[in-house]
């Protein structure tokens, strides 16, 4: 319960607002289905529906306060008119839960690839160093050791602040969270007080939503534009968009890189499928992750921890003990066959994983890649990903990812359109993902490598609006075991 004047103290009201400042608000929601009597309803204009259409319905259901971008249309309720209800919701949610981000050292990670790995490694690192911490990620949310399911990369503003408040109540000192471009643009993180922000990289993704690459890039940049002067901004200088993120940001600016001068530098000395010898600054150590992209991820974690006041020796000691994140170059070895499951669902991520495998392998083995593309998502990347898979693999099986409401065969048609004629003979298509994985296992001989890409940590497959149990790693392991018994 909170007085309305306290709930709206941080938002810019327009002249159409008409309300009783001392009114009590029992709760806050943007979902008409979750409204209870005495709640404030924030009318959000979404990509599918416009919350303004449900105002009469929620008033009938007991809403006592309406937050909208329009002038009052109903009497007898508090009417708060604002320019942007997305922004207002973030500010109000933060106020309703007692500004929890001000009581945490909150670090947000954004970029196309690496968000989950960086956020998760930071969380695990700080736990190992004896701190209580929270995690908000694509894979799962955590309040110290308590595991919660994650349905979005970044939750809605109300759920997000509720989770942060639970972390504060649990005694957490830190929180590490992924910040997706959708969440930034939709102002889900408005009202949060960030201690730091990290930029990993920017490649082709989410153009179904953002329409242009520039719009996608600028959504990421908005995160850095909104930082306060007390925060730090740490960016990948080797990415051509890294320095762009820092323009006009009030935060203290830092960079990391493998290939250029920066505040935090690293170099891969050697690597195999078990890990890599990485030199960070003047210190060489063996880490249990592989690939250049993971060298960037480890460097981002190291730089963030250093900027949070941790000591270099302690950071490196604990980082070397951490393994890969679920579904990110997640490998198994069964009867001499190496199986790798990875979340790679963008052209750049797929290219990175395949280049790492090719850099380590001896070329005396066959690399078989199983890959698909998600339905109802960016279609432009489908032929690009197919081309990458065909060029960088010995054999490729195109299959379903999460087809959602699309025809899997049509998705495969669009993928195959990107394969050049001289690569076509090494490809085949099996739309049933389980059968595709089984086929790869049948083709594989001792010493061969199977990459199953696209779903990584996910334990479901979404088809025609339903989610069915599906685990790439479990199916791959089980199939290889059966074929070799």
C-alpha positions in Angstrom: 0.0 0.0 0.0 1.4 3.4 -1.0 0.1 7.0 -1.3 -0.4 8.0 -4.9 1.7 11.1 -4.5 4.7 8.9 -3.4 4.1 6.6 -6.3 4.2 9.3 -9.0 6.8 11.6 -7.5 9.5 10.7 -10.1 7.4 10.9 -13.2 6.6 13.9 -15.4 2.8 14.6 -15.3 0.9 16.3 -18.2 -1.8 18.9 -17.6 -4.6 16.4 -18.1 -3.8 14.7 -14.8 -6.6 14.7 -12.3 -6.1 12.9 -9.0 -6.2 12.8 -5.2 -2.6 12.9 -4.0 -3.3 11.0 -0.7 -5.2 8.2 -2.4 -3.9 4.8 -1.4 -2.7 2.4 -4.1 -2.7 -1.3 -3.3 -0.7 -2.5 -6.3 0.5 -1.8 -9.8 0.0 -3.6 -13.0 0.0 -3.2 -16.8 -1.8 -6.5 -17.3 -5.6 -6.2 -17.1 -5.8 -9.9 -16.2 -3.8 -9.3 -13.0 -5.7 -6.3 -11.8 -7.2 -6.3 -8.3 -9.4 -3.7 -6.6 -7.4 -0.7 -5.5 -4.7 -1.2 -8.1 -3.2 1.4 -10.4 -3.4 0.3 -14.0 -0.7 1.6 -16.5 -1.9 1.5 -20.1 1.0 0.3 -22.2 1.0 0.5 -26.0 2.4 -2.9 -27.0 3.2 -4.5 -30.3 0.2 -6.8 -30.1 -2.3 -4.8 -27.9 -2.9 -1.3 -26.6 -3.6 -1.2 -22.9 -5.7 2.0 -23.4 -8.4 -0.2 -24.9 -8.9 -2.0 -21.6 -9.3 1.1 -19.4 -13.1 0.8 -19.1 -12.7 -2.9 -18.3 -10.2 -2.4 -15.5 -12.2 0.5 -13.9 -15.1 -1.9 -13.8 -12.8 -4.5 -12.1 -11.8 -2.0 -9.4 -8.9 0.0 -10.6 -8.7 3.3 -8.7 -5.9 4.9 -10.6 -5.3 5.0 -14.4 -1.9 6.0 -15.9 -2.3 6.8 -19.6 -1.0 8.8 -22.5 -4.5 10.2 -23.2 -6.7 12.8 -21.4 -9.3 11.6 -18.9 -12.1 9.5 -20.4 -13.7 8.3 -17.1 -14.8 10.1 -13.9 -14.4 8.7 -10.4 -10.8 7.5 -10.7 -7.4 9.1 -10.4 -6.1 9.9 -13.9 -2.4 10.3 -14.4 -1.5 11.5 -17.9 2.0 11.1 -19.1 3.9 11.3 -22.3 5.3 7.8 -22.1 3.6 5.1 -20.0 6.5 2.7 -20.5 8.8 5.2 -18.8 6.2 6.0 -16.1 5.7 2.3 -15.3 9.4 1.8 -14.6 9.6 4.8 -12.3 6.4 3.9 -10.5 7.4 0.2 -10.1 10.7 1.3 -8.6 9.0 3.6 -6.1 6.3 1.0 -5.2 9.0 -1.5 -4.2 11.1 1.0 -2.3 13.7 1.8 -5.0 15.5 -1.6 -4.5 18.2 -0.9 -7.1 19.5 1.9 -4.8 20.2 -0.7 -2.2 22.2 -3.0 -4.5 25.2 -2.6 -6.7 23.4 -3.3 -10.0 25.3 -4.1 -13.2 23.5 -4.5 -16.5 25.0 -6.3 -19.5 23.8 -5.6 -23.0 24.9 -6.7 -26.5 23.9 -9.3 -29.1 26.0 -12.1 -27.8 27.6 -12.9 -24.5 25.1 -11.3 -22.1 24.1 -14.5 -20.4 27.7 -15.7 -20.0 29.0 -12.4 -18.6 26.0 -12.0 -16.2 26.2 -15.6 -15.0 30.0 -15.6 -14.6 29.8 -12.3 -12.6 27.1 -13.8 -10.4 29.1 -17.0 -9.8 32.4 -15.1 -9.3 30.9 -12.9 -6.5 29.3 -15.9 -4.8 32.7 -17.6 -4.8 34.2 -14.4 -3.3 31.8 -14.6 -0.4 29.1 -12.1 -1.4 25.4 -12.5 -1.6 24.2 -11.8 -5.2 21.3 -12.0 -7.5 21.1 -12.9 -11.2 18.6 -12.0 -13.9 19.3 -13.8 -17.1 17.9 -15.6 -20.1 18.6 -19.0 -18.6 17.4 -18.4 -15.0 16.9 -15.9 -12.3 18.6 -16.3 -8.9 18.2 -14.7 -5.5 21.5 -15.8 -4.0 21.1 -19.6 -4.0 17.4 -19.7 -4.7 16.6 -20.5 -8.4 13.7 -19.0 -10.2 12.5 -19.6 -13.7 13.1 -17.0 -16.4 10.5 -16.3 -19.1 12.2 -13.2 -20.7 15.8 -12.0 -21.0 14.7 -8.9 -19.0 11.4 -9.1 -17.0 8.7 -6.4 -17.2 9.2 -3.4 -14.9 6.9 -4.6 -12.1 8.3 -8.1 -12.0 11.8 -6.7 -12.2 11.5 -4.4 -9.3 9.7 -7.1 -7.3 12.7 -9.4 -7.9 15.2 -6.7 -6.9 13.2 -6.0 -3.7 13.3 -9.7 -2.9 17.1 -9.6 -3.4 17.4 -6.7 -1.0 15.3 -8.5 1.6 17.5 -11.5 1.2 20.6 -9.5 2.0 22.1 -9.4 -1.5 24.9 -6.9 -2.1 25.0 -7.2 -5.9 22.8 -8.0 -8.8 23.9 -8.8 -12.4 21.3 -8.7 -15.1 21.0 -9.0 -18.9 19.4 -5.9 -20.6 17.9 -6.8 -23.9 17.3 -4.2 -26.6 13.6 -4.8 -26.3 13.7 -4.1 -22.6 15.8 -1.0 -23.0 13.6 0.5 -25.8 10.4 -0.4 -23.9 11.8 1.3 -20.8 11.5 -1.8 -18.6 14.7 -0.7 -16.8 13.5 2.9 -16.3 13.9 4.0 -12.7 16.7 1.6 -12.0 19.9 2.9 -10.4 22.8 1.1 -12.2 26.3 0.9 -10.7 27.7 -0.2 -14.0 26.9 -1.2 -17.6 28.7 -3.5 -19.9 28.6 -3.7 -23.7 29.7 -7.0 -25.3 29.2 -6.6 -29.1 26.6 -5.9 -31.8 25.7 -8.1 -34.7 22.7 -9.0 -36.8 19.7 -9.8 -34.6 16.1 -8.7 -33.7 15.6 -6.8 -37.0 12.1 -8.2 -37.1 11.4 -5.9 -34.1 13.8 -3.0 -34.6 13.5 -3.0 -38.5 17.0 -1.5 -39.0 20.4 -2.1 -37.6 20.8 1.5 -36.6 17.6 1.3 -34.6 18.8 -1.9 -32.9 22.2 -0.2 -32.1 20.5 3.0 -30.8 18.3 0.9 -28.5 21.4 -0.5 -26.9 23.0 3.0 -26.7 20.0 4.4 -24.8 21.1 2.3 -21.9 24.4 4.1 -21.7 22.8 7.5 -22.4 20.6 7.1 -19.3 23.5 6.2 -16.9 24.2 8.6 -14.0 27.6 10.1 -13.4 28.3 7.7 -10.5 28.1 4.6 -12.7 30.8 3.0 -14.9 30.4 2.1 -18.6 32.6 -0.7 -19.8 32.6 -1.5 -23.6 34.3 -3.8 -26.0 36.6 -1.5 -27.9 37.3 -4.1 -30.6 33.6 -3.9 -31.7 33.1 -1.0 -34.0 30.1 0.1 -32.0 31.8 0.0 -28.6 33.0 3.6 -28.6 29.7 4.8 -30.0 28.0 3.5 -26.9 30.1 5.9 -24.8 29.2 9.0 -26.7 27.3 11.5 -24.5 27.2 9.0 -21.6 27.7 10.7 -18.2 29.2 7.5 -16.7 32.9 6.9 -16.1 34.2 5.3 -19.3 36.3 2.2 -19.6 37.2 -0.2 -22.5 38.4 -3.8 -22.9 39.9 -5.5 -25.9 42.0 -8.3 -27.4 43.2 -6.4 -30.5 43.6 -2.7 -29.5 44.9 -0.5 -26.7 42.4 -0.4 -23.9 41.9 -0.2 -20.1 41.6 -4.0 -19.8 43.5 -6.2 -22.3 43.9 -10.0 -22.9 45.5 -12.4 -25.2 44.9 -16.1 -25.9 48.2 -18.0 -25.5 46.8 -21.4 -26.4 43.6 -23.4 -26.2 42.0 -26.9 -26.6 38.5 -28.3 -26.0 39.2 -28.3 -22.2 40.0 -24.6 -21.9 42.5 -21.8 -22.8 45.6 -20.2 -21.4 44.7 -16.5 -21.3 46.9 -13.6 -20.4 44.9 -10.7 -18.8 47.2 -7.8 -18.2 50.5 -9.3 -17.0 48.9 -12.5 -15.6 48.6 -15.8 -17.4 46.2 -18.4 -16.2 44.2 -21.4 -17.4 40.5 -20.9 -17.8 37.8 -23.5 -18.4 36.1 -21.7 -21.3 37.2 -21.7 -24.9 37.1 -19.4 -27.9 37.9 -15.8 -28.6 34.4 -14.7 -27.8 34.8 -16.2 -24.3 38.1 -14.4 -23.9 36.1 -11.2 -24.4 33.5 -12.5 -21.9 36.1 -13.3 -19.3 37.7 -9.9 -19.8 34.3 -8.1 -19.4 33.8 -10.0 -16.2 37.3 -9.2 -15.0 37.0 -5.5 -15.8 33.6 -5.3 -14.1 34.8 -7.0 -11.0 37.8 -4.7 -10.9 35.6 -1.6 -11.3 33.5 -2.9 -8.5 36.5 -2.8 -6.2 37.7 -6.4 -6.3 41.4 -7.2 -6.2 43.1 -8.5 -9.4 44.6 -11.6 -7.8 41.3 -12.6 -6.2 39.3 -12.1 -9.4 41.7 -14.3 -11.5 41.9 -17.0 -8.8 38.2 -17.5 -8.7 37.6 -17.0 -12.5 39.8 -19.9 -13.3 37.5 -22.1 -11.2 34.4 -21.3 -13.2 33.1 -23.5 -16.0 30.9 -22.8 -19.0 27.4 -21.6 -18.7 24.6 -24.0 -19.5 24.0 -24.3 -23.2 27.1 -22.2 -24.2 29.7 -24.5 -25.8 28.3 -27.1 -23.4 30.3 -30.3 -24.4 30.0 -34.0 -23.7 32.3 -36.9 -24.8 30.5 -40.2 -25.3 32.3 -43.2 -26.8 34.9 -41.0 -28.4 32.4 -38.6 -30.1 32.5 -35.0 -28.9 29.1 -33.4 -28.7 28.7 -29.7 -28.3 25.4 -27.9 -27.6 25.3 -24.1 -28.0 22.6 -21.4 -27.9 24.1 -19.8 -31.1 21.0 -18.4 -32.8 22.5 -15.4 -34.6 24.9 -15.5 -37.6 27.8 -14.1 -35.6 27.3 -16.5 -32.7 27.1 -19.5 -35.0 30.2 -18.3 -36.8 32.1 -17.8 -33.5 31.3 -21.3 -32.3 32.3 -23.0 -35.6 35.5 -21.0 -35.9 36.5 -22.0 -32.4 35.8 -25.6 -33.1 37.8 -25.4 -36.4 40.7 -23.7 -34.7 41.0 -26.5 -32.1 40.2 -29.6 -34.1 42.9 -31.6 -35.9 41.0 -31.9 -39.3 41.3 -35.6 -39.1 37.7 -35.8 -37.8 34.3 -34.8 -39.3 32.5 -31.8 -38.0 28.7 -32.3 -38.2 26.4 -29.3 -37.5 22.7 -29.5 -36.7 21.1 -26.1 -36.9 17.7 -24.4 -37.3 16.2 -20.9 -37.1 13.3 -19.8 -34.9 9.9 -19.1 -36.3 8.1 -15.7 -36.0 11.5 -14.0 -35.7 14.0 -12.2 -37.9 13.8 -14.0 -41.3 16.8 -12.1 -42.8 19.3 -14.1 -40.8 18.1 -17.5 -41.9 20.0 -17.8 -45.2 23.0 -16.2 -43.6 23.2 -18.7 -40.8 22.7 -21.6 -43.3 25.6 -20.3 -45.4 27.9 -20.0 -42.4 27.0 -23.6 -41.2 27.7 -25.0 -44.7 31.0 -23.2 -45.2 32.4 -24.0 -41.7 31.2 -27.6 -41.3 31.9 -30.9 -43.1 28.3 -32.0 -42.9 25.2 -30.0 -42.1 21.6 -31.0 -41.1 19.1 -28.2 -41.3 16.2 -28.7 -38.9 13.6 -27.0 -36.8 14.5 -24.7 -33.9 11.3 -23.3 -32.2 9.1 -23.0 -35.3 6.3 -21.4 -33.2 3.4 -20.7 -35.6 5.4 -21.0 -38.8 5.7 -23.9 -41.2 9.0 -25.6 -40.4 9.5 -26.6 -44.1 9.2 -23.0 -45.2 11.8 -21.9 -42.7 14.1 -24.6 -44.1 13.4 -23.3 -47.6 14.6 -19.9 -46.6 17.7 -21.3 -44.9 18.7 -23.4 -47.9 18.4 -20.3 -50.2 21.6 -19.0 -48.6 23.7 -22.1 -49.4 26.0 -21.7 -52.4 25.8 -24.5 -55.0 29.3 -25.8 -54.3 28.3 -26.4 -50.6 24.9 -27.8 -51.2 26.0 -31.5 -51.5 27.2 -31.5 -47.8 23.8 -30.4 -46.5 20.5 -32.2 -45.8 17.2 -31.3 -44.1 15.3 -33.1 -41.5 12.5 -30.9 -40.0 12.0 -33.1 -36.9 14.7 -31.9 -34.6 15.0 -35.1 -32.6 15.4 -37.1 -35.8 18.0 -34.6 -37.1 20.1 -35.1 -33.9 19.7 -38.9 -34.2 20.9 -38.7 -37.8 24.0 -36.7 -36.8 24.8 -39.3 -34.1 24.4 -42.1 -36.7 26.8 -40.4 -39.1 29.5 -39.7 -36.4 32.5 -42.0 -36.0 34.9 -42.1 -33.1 36.8 -38.8 -32.9 34.1 -36.8 -34.8 32.4 -33.6 -33.5 28.7 -32.9 -33.5 27.5 -29.3 -32.9 23.8 -28.9 -32.1 23.1 -25.1 -32.3 20.3 -22.7 -31.7 18.5 -23.8 -28.4 21.3 -24.3 -25.9 19.9 -24.3 -22.4 16.3 -24.5 -23.5 14.4 -27.6 -22.3 11.4 -27.2 -24.6 10.4 -26.8 -28.2 7.7 -24.4 -29.1 5.3 -25.5 -31.9 1.9 -24.0 -32.8 1.6 -22.2 -29.5 2.5 -25.2 -27.3 5.8 -26.0 -25.5 6.9 -29.6 -25.6 9.8 -31.0 -23.5 13.0 -31.0 -25.5 16.6 -31.0 -24.4 19.3 -31.0 -27.1 22.1 -32.1 -24.8 20.0 -35.0 -23.2 18.8 -36.2 -26.6 22.3 -36.1 -28.1 23.9 -37.9 -25.2 21.2 -40.6 -25.1 21.4 -41.2 -28.8 25.2 -41.6 -29.0 25.1 -43.9 -26.0 22.4 -46.1 -27.6 24.2 -46.3 -30.9 27.4 -47.5 -29.2 26.0 -50.2 -26.9 
